[in-house]
Amino acid sequence: MRRQTAISGINPAGSSRSLRLDPLSLPVSFAANDSRADGGIRQIELHRERVTLHRAVRGMKMTISVRVSEFIGVTVRDTSHGRALVLLHRDPSLAIPLLVTEDAGECAAAWQTWSEVLALPQLADDTREPAPRRRRRNAISDRRPAFLVRRRCGHSLNPAAIHRGEREIIARD
């Protein structure tokens, strides 16, 4: 099994040249930018079944292993360096750049290939801010308590039926 590394000619994501990973020669090992990591770099190992991230945050080294099936899909995003093909995860810090290019045709072909190789859907770019989470209404607060549900509601007397000067008589057993 052949590995792509920074030494073998594949440039890391933070280099001056654009990032190009070959989906047909996995596993791939490369470095990518990470604003939260020490030194701003994280090491990524991409296999067909899993992705392993190595990084250090505040001196604490960590390794995160994520199955490829847990990623949402492959998407294309516009960046300052051109178009970027990204392996998208629900957690934005786990998103992985796969390709950075200015050629739209190359990006479209790579998008299709990465999608097929990883068996993930091609997603449209959705870089909007997520809508604020709406406050949940508590449906139970609108219901009557269980012991009151069993009771029948009382019927109020018509105030017009009570004559002036007369009192209402309540009979008790």
Backbone as CSV, one residue per row, in Angstrom:
resi,resn,N_x,N_y,N_z,CA_x,CA_y,CA_z,C_x,C_y,C_z
1,MET,0.837,-1.168,0.000,0.000,0.000,0.000,0.892,1.244,0.000
2,ARG,0.686,2.152,-0.922,1.489,3.348,-1.033,0.889,4.470,-0.216
3,ARG,1.720,5.248,0.434,1.263,6.387,1.232,1.715,7.675,0.608
4,GLN,0.852,8.680,0.616,1.243,10.010,0.191,1.644,10.785,1.425
5,THR,2.797,11.391,1.397,3.242,12.218,2.525,3.774,13.520,1.992
6,ALA,4.063,14.414,2.903,4.608,15.711,2.504,5.958,15.527,1.820
7,ILE,6.697,14.481,2.182,8.006,14.239,1.591,7.873,13.699,0.173
8,SER,6.826,12.956,-0.110,6.685,12.318,-1.419,6.122,13.244,-2.496
9,GLY,6.047,14.514,-2.228,5.629,15.443,-3.261,4.243,16.015,-3.071
10,ILE,3.455,15.495,-2.174,2.143,16.059,-1.899,2.334,17.175,-0.885
11,ASN,1.894,18.359,-1.234,2.128,19.517,-0.367,1.090,19.614,0.731
12,PRO,1.496,20.008,1.936,0.529,20.181,3.010,-0.405,21.346,2.732
13,ALA,-1.540,21.353,3.444,-2.568,22.351,3.193,-2.089,23.765,3.453
14,GLY,-1.116,23.966,4.300,-0.656,25.309,4.627,0.469,25.796,3.751
15,SER,0.920,25.022,2.765,2.049,25.427,1.946,1.624,26.463,0.918
16,SER,2.618,27.027,0.233,2.322,28.062,-0.744,1.651,27.483,-1.983
17,ARG,1.875,26.210,-2.287,1.214,25.576,-3.414,-0.127,25.023,-2.963
18,SER,-1.017,24.839,-3.901,-2.358,24.371,-3.540,-2.336,22.886,-3.167
19,LEU,-3.308,22.493,-2.376,-3.439,21.120,-1.891,-4.114,20.267,-2.948
20,ARG,-3.502,19.102,-3.260,-4.095,18.154,-4.195,-3.847,16.755,-3.655
21,LEU,-4.908,16.092,-3.242,-4.805,14.714,-2.780,-5.426,13.808,-3.825
22,ASP,-4.832,12.643,-4.012,-5.338,11.683,-4.985,-6.269,10.694,-4.292
23,PRO,-7.557,10.682,-4.631,-8.501,9.784,-3.964,-8.280,8.308,-4.321
24,LEU,-7.569,8.043,-5.416,-7.374,6.667,-5.843,-6.145,6.015,-5.226
25,SER,-5.376,6.763,-4.449,-4.194,6.175,-3.807,-4.244,6.423,-2.297
26,LEU,-5.312,5.924,-1.685,-5.446,6.021,-0.231,-4.692,4.864,0.408
27,PRO,-4.154,4.956,1.573,-4.266,6.006,2.582,-3.370,7.210,2.266
28,VAL,-3.785,8.353,2.783,-3.090,9.609,2.581,-2.755,10.191,3.946
29,SER,-1.546,10.712,4.087,-1.146,11.387,5.312,-0.647,12.775,4.923
30,PHE,-1.205,13.830,5.549,-0.822,15.189,5.202,-1.073,16.125,6.376
31,ALA,-0.546,17.328,6.279,-0.733,18.346,7.307,-1.727,19.380,6.795
32,ALA,-2.541,19.900,7.701,-3.535,20.912,7.335,-3.564,21.986,8.407
33,ASN,-4.056,23.154,8.035,-4.164,24.259,8.985,-5.240,23.958,10.021
34,ASP,-4.964,24.349,11.254,-5.919,24.203,12.353,-5.685,25.367,13.297
35,SER,-6.614,26.301,13.327,-6.437,27.517,14.123,-6.391,27.250,15.622
36,ARG,-7.000,26.169,16.089,-7.027,25.866,17.522,-5.804,25.081,17.997
37,ALA,-5.108,24.420,17.076,-3.980,23.568,17.454,-2.734,24.406,17.705
38,ASP,-1.835,23.852,18.528,-0.540,24.491,18.759,0.233,24.496,17.449
39,GLY,0.784,25.610,17.106,1.519,25.729,15.853,0.624,25.909,14.644
40,GLY,-0.681,25.836,14.824,-1.629,26.044,13.734,-1.685,24.918,12.718
41,ILE,-1.105,23.741,13.035,-1.069,22.625,12.093,-1.581,21.363,12.783
42,ARG,-2.290,20.537,12.013,-2.689,19.214,12.482,-2.319,18.190,11.412
43,GLN,-2.004,16.992,11.839,-1.673,15.902,10.932,-2.934,15.076,10.699
44,ILE,-3.198,14.742,9.449,-4.402,13.992,9.098,-3.999,12.735,8.341
45,GLU,-4.576,11.613,8.751,-4.429,10.356,8.024,-5.812,9.979,7.507
46,LEU,-5.931,9.891,6.193,-7.217,9.609,5.562,-7.168,8.230,4.913
47,HIS,-8.025,7.328,5.379,-8.171,5.979,4.833,-9.579,5.865,4.248
48,ARG,-9.872,4.789,3.583,-11.215,4.599,3.017,-12.276,4.433,4.091
49,GLU,-11.900,3.859,5.234,-12.875,3.589,6.291,-12.827,4.586,7.447
50,ARG,-11.689,5.258,7.646,-11.572,6.135,8.808,-10.644,7.307,8.531
51,VAL,-10.765,8.316,9.390,-9.910,9.500,9.357,-9.324,9.649,10.751
52,THR,-8.008,9.864,10.822,-7.346,10.056,12.108,-6.695,11.433,12.113
53,LEU,-7.017,12.230,13.124,-6.451,13.568,13.277,-5.501,13.568,14.463
54,HIS,-4.305,14.103,14.270,-3.325,14.253,15.346,-3.075,15.747,15.513
55,ARG,-3.246,16.240,16.741,-2.955,17.638,16.999,-2.660,17.828,18.472
56,ALA,-2.084,18.969,18.782,-1.806,19.318,20.173,-2.501,20.638,20.465
57,VAL,-3.230,20.680,21.575,-3.914,21.896,21.997,-3.436,22.221,23.403
58,ARG,-2.803,23.391,23.550,-2.233,23.840,24.829,-1.310,22.797,25.441
59,GLY,-0.500,22.192,24.605,0.474,21.224,25.068,-0.057,19.812,25.227
60,MET,-1.352,19.615,25.118,-1.935,18.282,25.267,-2.094,17.646,23.886
61,LYS,-1.374,16.546,23.671,-1.461,15.858,22.392,-2.708,14.997,22.371
62,MET,-3.382,15.005,21.240,-4.595,14.196,21.114,-4.676,13.574,19.738
63,THR,-5.334,12.443,19.698,-5.606,11.742,18.448,-7.105,11.490,18.384
64,ILE,-7.709,11.917,17.293,-9.148,11.747,17.103,-9.344,10.836,15.902
65,SER,-10.054,9.748,16.112,-10.334,8.802,15.033,-11.832,8.825,14.745
66,VAL,-12.172,9.088,13.491,-13.571,9.216,13.080,-13.798,8.325,11.863
67,ARG,-14.897,7.572,11.868,-15.238,6.759,10.701,-15.674,7.673,9.558
68,VAL,-15.342,7.306,8.347,-15.714,8.105,7.175,-17.230,8.185,7.059
69,SER,-17.943,7.158,7.471,-19.405,7.160,7.380,-20.040,8.211,8.292
70,GLU,-19.297,8.731,9.271,-19.832,9.752,10.156,-19.748,11.150,9.555
71,PHE,-19.055,11.294,8.422,-18.994,12.582,7.744,-20.283,12.772,6.946
72,ILE,-20.685,14.021,6.787,-21.942,14.345,6.104,-21.816,14.136,4.600
73,GLY,-20.700,14.581,4.032,-20.511,14.470,2.593,-19.320,15.272,2.134
74,VAL,-19.201,15.444,0.824,-18.120,16.202,0.206,-18.739,17.446,-0.404
75,THR,-18.147,18.611,-0.126,-18.694,19.872,-0.622,-17.594,20.740,-1.214
76,VAL,-17.991,21.718,-2.004,-17.064,22.679,-2.592,-17.329,24.035,-1.948
77,ARG,-16.255,24.694,-1.516,-16.371,26.021,-0.907,-15.440,26.980,-1.615
78,ASP,-15.859,28.228,-1.710,-14.999,29.270,-2.259,-14.129,29.820,-1.146
79,THR,-12.815,29.890,-1.396,-11.864,30.415,-0.425,-11.038,31.511,-1.077
80,SER,-10.137,32.099,-0.319,-9.267,33.145,-0.861,-8.245,32.566,-1.835
81,HIS,-7.944,31.263,-1.741,-6.972,30.616,-2.623,-7.631,29.968,-3.832
82,GLY,-8.939,30.043,-3.954,-9.663,29.413,-5.053,-10.819,28.596,-4.501
83,ARG,-11.139,27.523,-5.188,-12.206,26.637,-4.729,-11.590,25.498,-3.935
84,ALA,-12.222,25.165,-2.814,-11.715,24.091,-1.949,-12.737,22.970,-1.886
85,LEU,-12.264,21.761,-2.030,-13.086,20.573,-1.869,-12.878,20.095,-0.433
86,VAL,-13.972,19.964,0.319,-13.887,19.716,1.758,-14.714,18.490,2.124
87,LEU,-14.146,17.634,2.962,-14.872,16.521,3.570,-15.563,17.099,4.797
88,LEU,-16.883,17.179,4.742,-17.662,17.934,5.722,-18.162,17.049,6.860
89,HIS,-18.011,17.560,8.087,-18.478,16.874,9.295,-19.412,17.816,10.032
90,ARG,-20.271,17.271,10.902,-21.180,18.117,11.686,-20.404,19.079,12.573
91,ASP,-19.274,18.633,13.092,-18.396,19.487,13.884,-17.453,20.199,12.922
92,PRO,-17.551,21.525,12.790,-16.719,22.240,11.815,-15.217,22.064,12.037
93,SER,-14.786,21.769,13.257,-13.354,21.595,13.497,-12.838,20.271,12.934
94,LEU,-13.728,19.364,12.539,-13.327,18.090,11.956,-13.409,18.085,10.431
95,ALA,-13.794,19.201,9.811,-13.842,19.280,8.353,-12.420,19.164,7.800
96,ILE,-12.266,18.439,6.689,-10.942,18.143,6.143,-10.848,18.631,4.706
97,PRO,-9.841,19.469,4.397,-9.650,19.904,3.012,-9.058,18.775,2.176
98,LEU,-9.594,18.579,0.981,-9.116,17.525,0.088,-8.406,18.090,-1.137
99,LEU,-8.853,19.258,-1.581,-8.298,19.847,-2.799,-8.516,21.349,-2.755
100,VAL,-7.505,22.109,-3.180,-7.643,23.561,-3.339,-7.143,23.887,-4.738
101,THR,-8.005,24.464,-5.569,-7.654,24.779,-6.944,-8.477,25.960,-7.431
102,GLU,-8.011,26.560,-8.519,-8.784,27.635,-9.144,-9.518,27.135,-10.384
103,ASP,-9.212,25.929,-10.821,-9.824,25.343,-12.013,-11.153,24.678,-11.635
104,ALA,-12.276,25.219,-12.139,-13.606,24.702,-11.806,-13.814,23.287,-12.362
105,GLY,-13.265,22.994,-13.524,-13.406,21.669,-14.120,-12.687,20.600,-13.307
106,GLU,-11.486,20.920,-12.874,-10.724,19.981,-12.052,-11.439,19.727,-10.727
107,CYS,-12.002,20.792,-10.164,-12.711,20.686,-8.888,-13.954,19.804,-9.033
108,ALA,-14.694,19.967,-10.119,-15.902,19.172,-10.338,-15.565,17.694,-10.529
109,ALA,-14.494,17.414,-11.278,-14.090,16.022,-11.497,-13.622,15.377,-10.186
110,ALA,-12.847,16.114,-9.401,-12.358,15.592,-8.121,-13.513,15.406,-7.141
111,TRP,-14.482,16.300,-7.192,-15.658,16.215,-6.311,-16.398,14.900,-6.557
112,GLN,-16.597,14.573,-7.817,-17.275,13.328,-8.188,-16.458,12.112,-7.741
113,THR,-15.148,12.148,-7.970,-14.284,11.016,-7.624,-14.233,10.788,-6.121
114,TRP,-14.032,11.860,-5.344,-13.980,11.727,-3.880,-15.311,11.203,-3.344
115,SER,-16.395,11.673,-3.903,-17.708,11.223,-3.464,-17.892,9.729,-3.687
116,GLU,-17.445,9.240,-4.836,-17.567,7.815,-5.144,-16.627,6.961,-4.293
117,VAL,-15.385,7.416,-4.122,-14.396,6.640,-3.373,-14.790,6.507,-1.910
118,LEU,-15.283,7.592,-1.306,-15.643,7.573,0.111,-17.097,7.163,0.343
119,ALA,-17.871,6.985,-0.725,-19.291,6.611,-0.648,-20.078,7.625,0.180
120,LEU,-19.826,8.899,-0.103,-20.525,10.002,0.571,-21.199,10.872,-0.475
121,PRO,-22.299,11.544,-0.113,-23.000,12.382,-1.098,-22.250,13.673,-1.398
122,GLN,-22.525,14.210,-2.587,-22.013,15.521,-2.951,-22.995,16.544,-2.412
123,LEU,-22.506,17.479,-1.623,-23.371,18.476,-1.005,-23.126,19.846,-1.600
124,ALA,-24.191,20.632,-1.691,-24.049,22.014,-2.109,-23.405,22.794,-0.972
125,ASP,-22.688,23.856,-1.314,-22.012,24.656,-0.288,-23.044,25.323,0.595
126,ASP,-22.971,25.073,1.875,-23.905,25.642,2.843,-23.100,26.315,3.944
127,THR,-22.532,27.481,3.628,-21.675,28.174,4.588,-22.433,29.222,5.383
128,ARG,-23.759,29.227,5.268,-24.543,30.184,6.044,-24.394,29.892,7.524
129,GLU,-24.608,30.926,8.317,-24.628,30.724,9.755,-25.891,29.938,10.099
130,PRO,-25.789,28.974,10.982,-26.998,28.243,11.351,-27.977,29.142,12.088
131,ALA,-29.235,28.884,11.887,-30.270,29.681,12.553,-30.180,29.438,14.051
132,PRO,-30.449,30.472,14.834,-30.409,30.255,16.278,-31.437,29.215,16.682
133,ARG,-31.061,28.417,17.635,-31.952,27.352,18.068,-33.184,27.955,18.704
134,ARG,-34.343,27.512,18.246,-35.547,28.109,18.795,-35.883,27.472,20.126
135,ARG,-36.493,28.240,20.944,-36.842,27.772,22.277,-37.965,26.759,22.170
136,ARG,-37.787,25.664,22.842,-38.795,24.618,22.795,-39.958,24.973,23.692
137,ARG,-41.132,24.727,23.195,-42.325,24.914,24.009,-42.590,23.646,24.760
138,ASN,-42.893,23.759,25.988,-43.166,22.582,26.781,-44.639,22.209,26.604
139,ALA,-44.879,21.152,25.867,-46.249,20.731,25.565,-46.972,20.248,26.815
140,ILE,-46.246,19.734,27.764,-46.870,19.199,28.966,-47.460,20.310,29.830
141,SER,-46.869,21.499,29.784,-47.373,22.579,30.632,-48.782,23.014,30.225
142,ASP,-49.169,22.747,28.981,-50.513,23.110,28.526,-51.563,22.073,28.904
143,ARG,-51.146,20.898,29.315,-52.087,19.840,29.661,-52.496,19.935,31.123
144,ARG,-53.600,19.317,31.404,-54.044,19.247,32.792,-53.321,18.091,33.469
145,PRO,-53.080,18.176,34.755,-52.476,17.053,35.458,-53.366,15.812,35.359
146,ALA,-52.764,14.649,35.521,-53.468,13.384,35.328,-54.674,13.234,36.254
147,PHE,-54.542,13.655,37.518,-55.673,13.482,38.427,-56.817,14.427,38.074
148,LEU,-56.523,15.537,37.426,-57.593,16.433,37.001,-58.243,15.963,35.702
149,VAL,-57.521,15.204,34.918,-58.087,14.692,33.671,-59.208,13.704,33.987
150,ARG,-59.056,12.950,35.065,-60.078,11.966,35.429,-61.337,12.638,35.955
151,ARG,-61.193,13.823,36.516,-62.369,14.518,37.052,-63.138,15.191,35.930
152,ARG,-64.382,15.383,36.181,-65.182,16.152,35.233,-65.106,17.618,35.625
153,CYS,-65.145,18.449,34.638,-65.145,19.880,34.915,-66.507,20.260,35.483
154,GLY,-66.513,21.114,36.458,-67.773,21.575,37.032,-68.458,22.564,36.119
155,HIS,-69.774,22.657,36.253,-70.537,23.610,35.445,-70.894,24.780,36.346
156,SER,-70.527,25.946,35.897,-70.846,27.116,36.719,-72.329,27.464,36.539
157,LEU,-72.899,27.974,37.591,-74.312,28.376,37.526,-74.427,29.681,36.771
158,ASN,-75.511,29.805,36.119,-75.771,31.046,35.412,-76.090,32.119,36.455
159,PRO,-75.314,33.186,36.515,-75.566,34.211,37.540,-76.952,34.837,37.409
160,ALA,-77.550,34.809,36.237,-78.879,35.391,36.063,-79.950,34.535,36.734
161,ALA,-79.648,33.247,36.974,-80.627,32.343,37.588,-80.763,32.608,39.090
162,ILE,-79.783,33.237,39.688,-79.844,33.526,41.122,-80.533,34.875,41.279
163,HIS,-81.645,34.886,42.035,-82.412,36.121,42.208,-81.790,36.950,43.309
164,ARG,-82.120,38.226,43.276,-81.589,39.135,44.289,-82.131,38.770,45.651
165,GLY,-81.244,38.859,46.594,-81.636,38.599,47.945,-81.665,37.138,48.300
166,GLU,-81.599,36.258,47.329,-81.577,34.835,47.621,-80.150,34.338,47.628
167,ARG,-79.929,33.399,48.472,-78.592,32.786,48.527,-78.647,31.459,47.821
168,GLU,-77.527,31.075,47.349,-77.429,29.783,46.714,-77.307,28.724,47.808
169,ILE,-78.079,27.676,47.690,-78.071,26.634,48.671,-77.230,25.484,48.143
170,ILE,-76.263,25.102,48.942,-75.373,24.005,48.551,-75.680,22.838,49.477
171,ALA,-76.131,21.749,48.915,-76.439,20.564,49.707,-75.225,19.661,49.738
172,ARG,-74.914,19.201,50.936,-73.778,18.284,51.094,-74.253,16.981,51.675
173,ASP,-73.683,15.918,51.290,-74.063,14.610,51.805,-73.425,14.356,53.140
